Amino acid sequence: MYGEHDLSSSGLFSGHFINFGYWKDLTPGERISVAERTESQANLYRTVLSRLQIDPGDVLLEVGCGIGVGAALALREFDPSAVWGLDYSQDQLDRARRVHAEMLAEHPDRLVLRQGSALALPFEDSTFSKCFSVEAAQHFEDLATFATEAHRVLEPGGRLAVTTFFTPHATAIQDLRRLINTIDSGIDVVRPIDSFRDDLLRAGFADVHIENIGDHVWHGFDAWMEQTEFKNSWGRNWLRADHDGLIDYYLVTANTE
Ligand SMILES: C[S@@+](CC[C@H](N)C(=O)[O-])C[C@H]1O[C@@H](n2cnc3c(N)ncnc32)[C@H](O)[C@@H]1O
């Protein structure tokens, strides 16, 4: 999925991002430009990063950073001390190193890219003050282990923000498999949002807050698909699944004590 083929260059995505986007000021029926599609994906990052309450001294970890455009945005726009981007895929990291060659050379201690798994974060305990993840957790094989690992690498007083799609009802999974090919094939694994909240609490997180941001995601992403070669694809079923109450898009934050 994230190997030799660069998914970010598919007509679904743009600007080296690979996410559905956070859409503002969408006018129904109006054509969306590639620049606006890229902005929607940057805005998903800005929304997540705004919930992290970033201070200048913060050291951030992004889990599932893809081509690193969100990690670079975090450094540029939120000015923390450093951002570490972690991804499972060496191909994604090679792309990230090419795209951000200048920034990596200019700020070798402030933007750092590492290969590794969300389930075994290759860092010492209490290494980071903030941790975030954008549309990647649906690929993590085990969210309880991810929650434990995120809690371990965060220092006391740290903060986590995770955004992706979950289901409001455990019973929806079979219907989702019928509608969404990547769920049926197991590429995307959709968990009940309540079970992720329980994973975070069991891992030791406090103040778990769940925000539904679906109104800013599904319509925009569907409007984008409508004007691309994906117009008649199963991808249009994401919006249908949302309408049917089977899936939604959430931003979850939590603190370490
Ligand atoms: C949909 S892409 C999102 C990339 C980026 N966050 C963005 O919004 O552009 C998901 C990313 O998660 C990474 N990933 C999947 N499973 C992972 C795991 N277990 N540990 C770390 N990264 C993982 C993939 O390699 C891929 O780059």
The ligand as an SDF file (V2000), in Angstrom:
LIG
                    3D

 27 29  0  0  0  0  0  0  0  0999 V2000
   -2.9060    7.3050    5.0000 C   0  0  0  0  0  0  0  0  0  0  0  0
   -1.1860    7.4860    5.2270 S   0  0  0  0  0  0  0  0  0  0  0  0
   -1.1610    9.0540    6.0870 C   0  0  0  0  0  0  0  0  0  0  0  0
    0.1540    9.7640    5.9440 C   0  0  0  0  0  0  0  0  0  0  0  0
    0.1820   11.1570    6.5830 C   0  0  0  0  0  0  0  0  0  0  0  0
   -0.1700   11.1080    7.9710 N   0  0  0  0  0  0  0  0  0  0  0  0
   -0.7280   12.1110    5.8500 C   0  0  0  0  0  0  0  0  0  0  0  0
   -1.7830   12.5010    6.3750 O   0  0  0  0  0  0  0  0  0  0  0  0
   -0.3660   12.4950    4.7280 O   0  0  0  0  0  0  0  0  0  0  0  0
   -0.8070    6.3170    6.5370 C   0  0  0  0  0  0  0  0  0  0  0  0
    0.6830    6.1980    6.8760 C   0  0  0  0  0  0  0  0  0  0  0  0
    0.7940    5.3690    8.0440 O   0  0  0  0  0  0  0  0  0  0  0  0
    1.9220    4.5240    7.9000 C   0  0  0  0  0  0  0  0  0  0  0  0
    1.7540    3.3400    8.7720 N   0  0  0  0  0  0  0  0  0  0  0  0
    0.8720    2.3200    8.6080 C   0  0  0  0  0  0  0  0  0  0  0  0
    0.9930    1.4150    9.6020 N   0  0  0  0  0  0  0  0  0  0  0  0
    1.9690    1.8880   10.4290 C   0  0  0  0  0  0  0  0  0  0  0  0
    2.5370    1.4190   11.6330 C   0  0  0  0  0  0  0  0  0  0  0  0
    2.1260    0.2630   12.2130 N   0  0  0  0  0  0  0  0  0  0  0  0
    3.5160    2.1480   12.2170 N   0  0  0  0  0  0  0  0  0  0  0  0
    3.9380    3.3150   11.6490 C   0  0  0  0  0  0  0  0  0  0  0  0
    3.4230    3.8140   10.5050 N   0  0  0  0  0  0  0  0  0  0  0  0
    2.4500    3.1210    9.8920 C   0  0  0  0  0  0  0  0  0  0  0  0
    1.9420    4.1890    6.4150 C   0  0  0  0  0  0  0  0  0  0  0  0
    3.2150    3.7100    5.9900 O   0  0  0  0  0  0  0  0  0  0  0  0
    1.5240    5.5190    5.7980 C   0  0  0  0  0  0  0  0  0  0  0  0
    2.6490    6.3180    5.4850 O   0  0  0  0  0  0  0  0  0  0  0  0
  1  2  1  0
  2  3  1  0
  2 10  1  0
  3  4  1  0
  4  5  1  0
  5  6  1  0
  5  7  1  0
  7  8  2  0
  7  9  1  0
 10 11  1  0
 11 12  1  0
 11 26  1  0
 12 13  1  0
 13 14  1  0
 13 24  1  0
 14 15  1  0
 14 23  1  0
 15 16  2  0
 16 17  1  0
 17 18  1  0
 17 23  2  0
 18 19  1  0
 18 20  2  0
 20 21  1  0
 21 22  2  0
 22 23  1  0
 24 25  1  0
 24 26  1  0
 26 27  1  0
M  CHG  2   2   1   9  -1
M  END
$$$$
